[in-house]
Amino acid sequence: MSRYKSEQTAYSSLKKKYVPLWRLDTNTMTVTHFNANTQTEESKTYHTDFIRYHLHFSDSHCPNRLRRLVNEGRIELYLDDMELKVSEAITRQVELWKQTDGCYQKAVLSGDAEKMLGLENCFVYMAREAVFECMVYI
C-alpha cells in the first residue's frame, strides 16, 4: 500500500472511483501516476540502494518533503535527478582517486588487473560513504 498519495485525484472509469494522480510506495520504491487522459496507470520502480536509503531516511525524518513532492507531481523527476547525480558524484570521485592514487598508478603500470580492480572497488565504497552522507541522507 502506498504511504504517500497526491491530494489531486481523477476519476478512473475502470475502478469506478476517484484515484490519486500520484502515489509513492517507499517500501517497493515505486512511483505510480494515473494518467487521466488515457485512463492508465504508469509505474516506475527504482532499484538502486541509495534511492531506497534516501526514501526511508526521508520517510522518517522529513515526510512533509515527500508529501509535497508527491502532491506537486514532481516525485519521479526528483528521484530520477537524485539517481543521476549520486551516480555521477560517485563516478567522478572514483575517477579522481584513480588518477591520483600512487598504488593504483603502480598497478596500472605493472598491468596488475587484480590489484586495479581491488582498488577500484575500495574507491567505490569510500566514495559511496562520502557521497551518501552529503547527498542521500539529507
RONUVO-415132 format. One line per field, with one value per residue: x, y, z of N, C-alpha, C, O, CB in turn; residue number from 1; residue in one letter. Coordinates in steps of 0.001 Angstrom, whole numbers, always signed. Atoms other than C-alpha are relative to their C-alpha. Glycine has a CB too. Layout:
% residues N
n_east	(X,...)
n_north	(Y,...)
n_up	(Z,...)
ca_east	(X,...)
ca_north	(Y,...)
ca_up	(Z,...)
c_east	(X,...)
c_north	(Y,...)
c_up	(Z,...)
o_east	(X,...)
o_north	(Y,...)
o_up	(Z,...)
cb_east	(X,...)
cb_north	(Y,...)
cb_up	(Z,...)
pos	(NUM,...)
code	(a,...)
***
This chain:
% residues 138
n_east	(+838,-767,+54,+203,+927,+270,+1343,+718,+514,+702,+938,-413,+1186,-230,+227,+1278,-183,-1088,-1286,-1034,-798,-1349,-190,-1362,-130,-1401,-504,-345,-685,+768,+812,+1095,+716,+1229,+171,+1443,+348,+12,+603,-955,-992,-1382,-824,-1453,-619,-1428,-702,-1278,+57,+20,+1380,+661,-469,+513,+1445,+252,-481,+951,+1267,-55,-506,+638,+1105,+709,-637,+516,+1421,+61,-447,+1072,+1134,-338,-259,-1419,-767,-763,-1083,-903,-735,-848,-1098,-865,-671,-1032,-1031,-765,-839,-1056,-915,-822,-892,-997,-940,-812,-953,-1003,-913,-773,-1022,-939,-483,-1274,+122,+767,-851,-994,+701,+242,-1284,-451,+1035,+581,+1448,+640,-252,+779,+1406,+153,-60,+1210,+1098,-228,+330,+1460,+588,-374,+765,+1397,+127,-46,+1111,+1255,+137,+302,+1071,+1074,+587,+301)
n_north	(-1191,-1233,-861,-1369,-143,-1409,-478,-148,+1287,+45,+1121,+1171,+712,+1425,+284,-640,-878,-956,+527,-1043,-89,+474,+782,+436,+1090,-39,+1361,+607,-1069,-136,-1190,+324,-1171,+289,-911,-181,-40,+1347,+880,+1065,-254,+196,+166,+77,+536,-298,+1202,-281,-13,-1344,-503,+653,-649,-1369,+25,+403,-1096,-1110,+416,-118,-1292,-1165,+486,-1108,-231,+1033,-288,-1157,+434,+829,-886,-860,+832,-122,+1040,+798,-870,-138,+1250,+177,-949,+485,+1207,-446,-809,+829,+879,-822,-431,+1160,+246,-1078,+161,+1188,-367,-878,+833,+841,-837,-564,+985,+590,+1461,+313,-314,+1077,+1188,-240,+118,+1394,+818,+873,-211,+374,-1108,-1142,+243,-97,-1410,-661,+354,-759,-1399,-110,+27,-1244,-1086,+147,-475,-1464,-544,+278,-926,-1334,-70,+960,-172,-1430)
n_up	(+0,+108,-1172,+443,+1116,+285,-347,+1266,+468,+1285,+27,+758,+479,-240,-1419,-330,-1156,+120,-442,-17,+1226,-300,-1222,-268,-957,-412,-212,+1292,+737,+1229,+233,+922,+511,+728,+1123,+156,+1423,+570,-1008,-318,-1041,+413,-1194,+143,-1204,-108,-434,-642,-1457,-557,+34,-1138,-1223,-54,-262,-1386,-841,+150,-595,-1459,-458,+638,+832,+661,+1300,+912,+235,+900,+1321,+561,+297,+1133,+1168,+344,-683,+965,+461,-1148,-186,+1191,-132,-1068,+480,+931,-663,-928,+824,+590,-1056,-352,+1129,+41,-1100,+284,+1061,-599,-787,+925,+617,-973,-967,+401,+97,+1208,+1149,+100,+498,+1422,+701,+0,+638,-1022,+93,-1276,-932,+486,-307,-1458,-379,+519,-902,-1230,+301,+118,-1343,-680,+620,-416,-1380,+5,+786,-691,-1096,+529,+987,-198,-1329,-167)
ca_east	(+0,+1269,+2109,+2050,-824,-1443,-4393,-5323,-7484,-9071,-11967,-10962,-13640,-12052,-12135,-15337,-13948,-11600,-7950,-4878,-2879,+411,+1392,+4695,+5334,+8524,+8773,+8747,+10340,+7590,+6066,+2666,+976,-2631,-2968,-6480,-6386,-5574,-7137,-3982,-1568,+2120,+4575,+8287,+10234,+13694,+16348,+19386,+20214,+20759,+17194,+15944,+18117,+17013,+13305,+13453,+15536,+13147,+10109,+11308,+12993,+11178,+7903,+6478,+9047,+7978,+4319,+4926,+6836,+4040,+1330,+3159,+3688,+7457,+8460,+9550,+11623,+13166,+14142,+15436,+17564,+18886,+19704,+21674,+23508,+24515,+25794,+27744,+29230,+30437,+31914,+33671,+35218,+36400,+37992,+39752,+41213,+42264,+44210,+45892,+46419,+50024,+49157,+46600,+49059,+51687,+49114,+48269,+51935,+52580,+49367,+48129,+44410,+43524,+45128,+43471,+40036,+40505,+41489,+38621,+36166,+37721,+37396,+33726,+32925,+34861,+33119,+29702,+30296,+31203,+28535,+25763,+26470,+26219,+23526,+21453,+20936,+19541)
ca_north	(+0,+3467,+5689,+8906,+9875,+13155,+15222,+15792,+12991,+11954,+9661,+6173,+4655,+1228,+1415,+3486,+5876,+8790,+7834,+9911,+11187,+10294,+7648,+6774,+3454,+3813,+73,-1039,+2243,+2657,+5860,+5433,+8039,+7820,+9373,+10779,+11237,+7629,+6158,+4138,+3805,+4185,+2908,+3329,+1259,+2314,-308,+1488,+1133,+4856,+5644,+3095,+4645,+8144,+7266,+5512,+8318,+10955,+8987,+9024,+12446,+14715,+13151,+16567,+16958,+13618,+14551,+17890,+16270,+13728,+16411,+18568,+15606,+16101,+12945,+10988,+13899,+14357,+10683,+10491,+13571,+12145,+8811,+10543,+12997,+10432,+8018,+10798,+12013,+8523,+8033,+11426,+10732,+7254,+8650,+11337,+8752,+6524,+9444,+10479,+7277,+6050,+2386,+2424,+4072,+1410,-1340,+238,+471,-3144,-4362,-5886,-6134,-7829,-5045,-2394,-3979,-4309,-671,+461,-1436,+178,+3615,+2973,+2092,+5080,+7389,+5971,+6693,+10311,+10912,+9240,+11489,+14605,+13626,+10682,+11249,+14758)
ca_up	(+0,-865,+2022,+34,-2245,-4002,-2906,-6545,-7908,-11181,-11957,-13058,-15248,-14755,-10953,-10949,-8341,-7877,-7561,-6676,-9636,-7916,-5373,-3775,-2087,-86,+594,-3032,-4212,-6779,-8121,-9775,-11932,-13040,-16482,-16592,-20374,-21201,-18053,-17396,-14514,-15239,-12633,-12231,-9733,-8585,-7934,-6540,-2894,-2464,-3565,-1021,+1698,+777,+718,+4083,+5596,+4213,+5336,+8929,+9055,+6597,+5422,+4584,+1802,+264,+672,-1067,-3959,-4460,-4281,-6810,-9138,-9003,-7114,-10199,-11520,-8055,-7738,-11332,-10692,-7429,-9056,-11806,-9554,-6926,-9589,-11288,-7991,-7106,-10582,-10519,-7119,-8124,-11300,-9267,-6889,-9791,-11290,-8031,-6040,-6176,-5531,-8328,-10726,-9937,-10566,-13931,-14929,-13958,-15591,-12321,-13180,-9891,-7839,-10030,-9595,-5840,-5523,-7763,-5545,-2492,-4117,-4915,-1303,+11,-2469,-1588,+2088,+1427,-1222,+770,+3729,+1559,-936,+265,+3973,+3617)
c_east	(+875,-188,-328,-894,-265,-1432,-853,-397,-618,-889,+542,-1251,+146,-311,-1321,+83,+1136,+1273,+1023,+796,+1394,-6,+1478,-46,+1474,+575,+426,+748,-669,-805,-1043,-727,-1230,-172,-1494,-434,-118,-648,+900,+906,+1377,+848,+1473,+551,+1495,+702,+1307,-157,-64,-1373,-781,+393,-584,-1503,-297,+475,-1005,-1344,+15,+425,-682,-1134,-759,+607,-501,-1449,-151,+394,-1058,-1176,+251,+269,+1452,+847,+852,+1197,+1067,+856,+913,+1241,+983,+804,+1173,+1138,+850,+934,+1171,+1021,+926,+1023,+1108,+1061,+919,+1048,+1108,+1016,+855,+1141,+1080,+585,+1253,-68,-746,+855,+1068,-636,-276,+1290,+478,-1021,-663,-1515,-712,+160,-825,-1468,-268,+6,-1225,-1198,+111,-388,-1513,-627,+349,-816,-1458,-204,-48,-1211,-1328,-226,-439,-1263,-1197,-709,-222,-1512)
c_north	(+1243,+859,+1437,+17,+1478,+341,+130,-1391,+140,-1232,-1113,-759,-1512,-374,+590,+818,+969,-600,+1135,-7,-582,-791,-361,-1082,-80,-1398,-657,+975,+238,+1294,-390,+1284,-478,+1068,+90,-8,-1397,-1025,-1202,+424,-337,-53,-24,-465,+268,-1204,+277,+76,+1412,+651,-607,+678,+1394,+26,-367,+1064,+1153,-318,+187,+1382,+1225,-457,+1111,+319,-1026,+275,+1140,-406,-863,+884,+864,-803,+28,-1121,-815,+792,+138,-1257,-296,+882,-468,-1210,+372,+713,-813,-920,+777,+433,-1138,-259,+1047,-193,-1196,+328,+900,-817,-890,+806,+430,-1011,-703,-1514,-399,+233,-1084,-1267,+129,-217,-1451,-935,-976,+257,-311,+1117,+1225,-158,+119,+1436,+767,-300,+759,+1469,+204,+33,+1252,+1173,-58,+544,+1520,+600,-227,+1003,+1391,+64,-914,+206,+1478,+194)
c_up	(+0,+1236,-397,-1228,-213,+397,-1256,-501,-1386,+23,-897,-418,+216,+1453,+496,+1293,-288,+597,+14,-1304,+214,+1300,+103,+1060,+368,+231,-1308,-896,-1356,+0,-1035,-361,-752,-1065,-292,-1463,-597,+923,+324,+1149,-554,+1258,-357,+1340,-59,+618,+732,+1511,+557,-95,+1164,+1310,+135,+314,+1448,+978,-37,+648,+1517,+483,-613,-921,-722,-1362,-1015,-357,-996,-1428,-693,-400,-1229,-1278,-445,+589,-966,-530,+1091,+167,-1191,+96,+1080,-461,-916,+726,+966,-788,-597,+1044,+416,-1102,-73,+1083,-228,-1058,+540,+791,-904,-628,+984,+980,-519,-165,-1271,-1243,-201,-563,-1494,-791,-80,-650,+957,+78,+1311,+1031,-403,+373,+1494,+471,-496,+893,+1315,-199,-69,+1391,+799,-544,+427,+1413,+57,-706,+716,+1123,-474,-848,+279,+1333,+296,+54)
o_east	(+1889,-1303,-1004,-639,-391,-2329,-2072,+415,-840,-609,+902,-1979,-856,-944,-1774,-837,+1871,+1256,+890,+1035,+1969,-705,+2162,-576,+2304,+1794,+1476,+1178,+0,-1484,-712,-1049,-1141,-307,-2099,-1559,-1049,-858,+419,+1126,+1585,+794,+1871,+279,+2141,+125,+1906,-1180,-677,-1695,-1547,-464,-1019,-1956,-1160,-169,-1377,-1975,-993,+71,-750,-1073,-1373,-106,-838,-1845,-994,-269,-1259,-1717,-664,+472,+1758,+2073,+1999,+2299,+2262,+2073,+2031,+2354,+2198,+2002,+2267,+2309,+2060,+2103,+2306,+2219,+2120,+2202,+2270,+2256,+2117,+2211,+2267,+2220,+2031,+2215,+2206,+1533,+1243,+495,-379,+833,+1370,-26,-193,+1290,+1087,-753,-1175,-1979,-1674,-792,-1401,-2087,-1271,-809,-1766,-1977,-885,-1034,-2034,-1489,-479,-1289,-2067,-1193,-895,-1822,-2178,-1343,-1200,-1912,-2304,-1938,+363,-1985)
o_north	(+1286,+1045,+2152,-684,+2243,-502,-34,-2316,+1245,-2206,-882,-1289,-2215,-1395,+283,+817,+824,-1196,+2095,-1059,-1171,-447,-560,-876,-495,-1569,-1297,+607,+379,+1625,-938,+2104,-1321,+2252,-849,-400,-1682,-2177,-2312,+1610,-1380,+859,-502,+131,+34,-1919,-647,+519,+1635,+1502,+89,+993,+1796,+835,+246,+1301,+1691,+555,+571,+1777,+2275,-251,+873,+702,-664,+154,+1081,-12,-749,+736,+1130,-228,-258,-1077,-1131,+253,+76,-1157,-776,+444,-395,-1304,-177,+410,-603,-1064,+301,+447,-925,-472,+703,-41,-1118,-49,+767,-592,-1117,+258,+721,-690,-1290,-2054,-1363,-568,-1455,-1968,-855,-885,-1861,-2123,-2012,+1075,+366,+1461,+1899,+780,+701,+1825,+1611,+603,+1245,+2067,+1206,+870,+1760,+2015,+972,+1225,+2099,+1543,+664,+1480,+2081,+1108,-627,+191,+2049,+1323)
o_up	(+696,+1725,+342,-2208,+742,+378,-1206,-524,-1881,+721,-2051,+422,+347,+1722,+1599,+2110,-1265,+1674,-745,-1898,-702,+2253,-901,+2152,-441,+189,-1370,-1989,-2379,+972,-2087,+498,-1645,-756,-810,-1771,-1351,+543,+552,+1396,-1173,+2082,-1419,+2381,-1081,+1438,+1281,+2034,+1600,+734,+1830,+2135,+1214,+1123,+2077,+2000,+1006,+1245,+2109,+1595,+26,-2134,-1762,-2289,-2142,-1516,-1891,-2387,-1902,-1496,-2008,-2347,-1603,+479,-649,-632,+805,+327,-1008,-194,+892,-196,-786,+495,+1046,-430,-588,+762,+628,-816,-289,+828,+43,-920,+145,+670,-618,-878,+581,+1698,-1602,-1118,-1943,-2177,-1336,-1371,-2230,-1825,-1068,-832,+533,+873,+1674,+1732,+451,+876,+1906,+1308,+219,+1198,+1852,+662,+420,+1657,+1555,+220,+717,+1684,+737,-203,+733,+1321,+204,-910,-178,+1403,+1216,+192)
cb_east	(-949,-404,+1327,+1344,-1326,+238,+74,+876,-1034,+1005,-1393,+961,-241,+1453,+1154,-1096,+290,-361,+475,+950,+103,+989,-901,+899,-533,+143,-1063,-1260,+1492,-928,+872,-987,+915,-1238,+806,-431,+1038,+1408,-1368,+844,-303,+482,-378,+625,-288,+248,+275,+593,+1197,+1016,-691,+360,+1525,+271,-695,+689,+1405,-204,-296,+943,+1445,+1046,-961,+25,+1547,+129,-714,+927,+1316,-455,-294,+1217,-872,+531,-935,-906,-551,-804,-976,-793,-541,-827,-999,-603,-643,-948,-835,-600,-787,-884,-791,-683,-752,-892,-730,-669,-791,-920,-637,-679,-1097,+1058,-727,-1289,+667,+630,-1321,-545,+1059,+280,+589,+681,-581,+606,+1515,+149,-421,+1103,+1274,-293,-15,+1479,+652,-583,+468,+1512,+105,-430,+1160,+1280,-37,-6,+1304,+1150,+552,+542,+901,+620)
cb_north	(+4,+777,-52,+684,-775,+314,+1358,+753,-560,-34,+463,-907,+303,-370,+547,-1057,-822,+1335,-1166,-197,+1460,+1183,-1291,+1186,-1369,+828,-855,-489,-351,-1198,+1234,-1038,+872,-53,-480,+1297,+800,-434,-492,-362,-829,+1134,-1278,+1388,-1519,+1291,-864,+1302,-722,+859,-337,-1502,+69,+717,-989,-1332,+481,+326,-1463,-1026,+74,+830,-779,+1254,-69,-1397,+350,+1135,-777,-1085,+891,+849,+434,+1332,-921,-443,+1394,+272,-1160,+332,+1406,-353,-915,+922,+1150,-830,-650,+1226,+512,-1256,-15,+1371,-160,-1179,+706,+1049,-865,-581,+1219,+1072,-1031,+345,-567,+855,+1379,-290,-214,+1436,+853,-457,-759,+240,-857,-1321,+355,+150,-1377,-769,+638,-455,-1511,-112,+432,-1181,-1239,+277,-69,-1478,-517,+485,-642,-1430,+93,+483,-329,-1409,-629,+845)
cb_up	(+1214,-1250,+761,-300,+258,-1499,+740,-1063,+990,-1224,-494,+831,-1495,-340,+834,+127,+1292,+700,-921,+1203,-469,+91,+6,+450,-585,+1264,+684,-710,-197,-184,-479,+629,-923,+956,-1264,+650,-772,-322,-487,-1238,+1288,-969,+739,-437,+152,+850,-1176,-534,+574,-701,-1366,+50,+19,-1330,-939,+304,-466,-1481,-348,+552,-282,-805,+849,+884,+123,+630,+1324,+512,+116,+1017,+1197,+340,-1131,+474,+757,-1170,-397,+1292,+211,-1293,+334,+1240,-748,-1053,+743,+911,-1125,-678,+1213,+228,-1305,+171,+1317,-469,-1159,+910,+994,-1108,-611,+769,+309,+1011,+1241,-66,+189,+1381,+769,-231,+699,+1427,-1152,+1396,-1111,+549,+35,-1526,-498,+701,-550,-1450,+264,+440,-1327,-832,+756,-168,-1530,-67,+852,-671,-1401,+556,+753,-812,-1331,-84,+1079,-1159)
pos	(1,2,3,4,5,6,7,8,9,10,11,12,13,14,15,16,17,18,19,20,21,22,23,24,25,26,27,28,29,30,31,32,33,34,35,36,37,38,39,40,41,42,43,44,45,46,47,48,49,50,51,52,53,54,55,56,57,58,59,60,61,62,63,64,65,66,67,68,69,70,71,72,73,74,75,76,77,78,79,80,81,82,83,84,85,86,87,88,89,90,91,92,93,94,95,96,97,98,99,100,101,102,103,104,105,106,107,108,109,110,111,112,113,114,115,116,117,118,119,120,121,122,123,124,125,126,127,128,129,130,131,132,133,134,135,136,137,138)
code	(m,s,r,y,k,s,e,q,t,a,y,s,s,l,k,k,k,y,v,p,l,w,r,l,d,t,n,t,m,t,v,t,h,f,n,a,n,t,q,t,e,e,s,k,t,y,h,t,d,f,i,r,y,h,l,h,f,s,d,s,h,c,p,n,r,l,r,r,l,v,n,e,g,r,i,e,l,y,l,d,d,m,e,l,k,v,s,e,a,i,t,r,q,v,e,l,w,k,q,t,d,g,c,y,q,k,a,v,l,s,g,d,a,e,k,m,l,g,l,e,n,c,f,v,y,m,a,r,e,a,v,f,e,c,m,v,y,i)
***
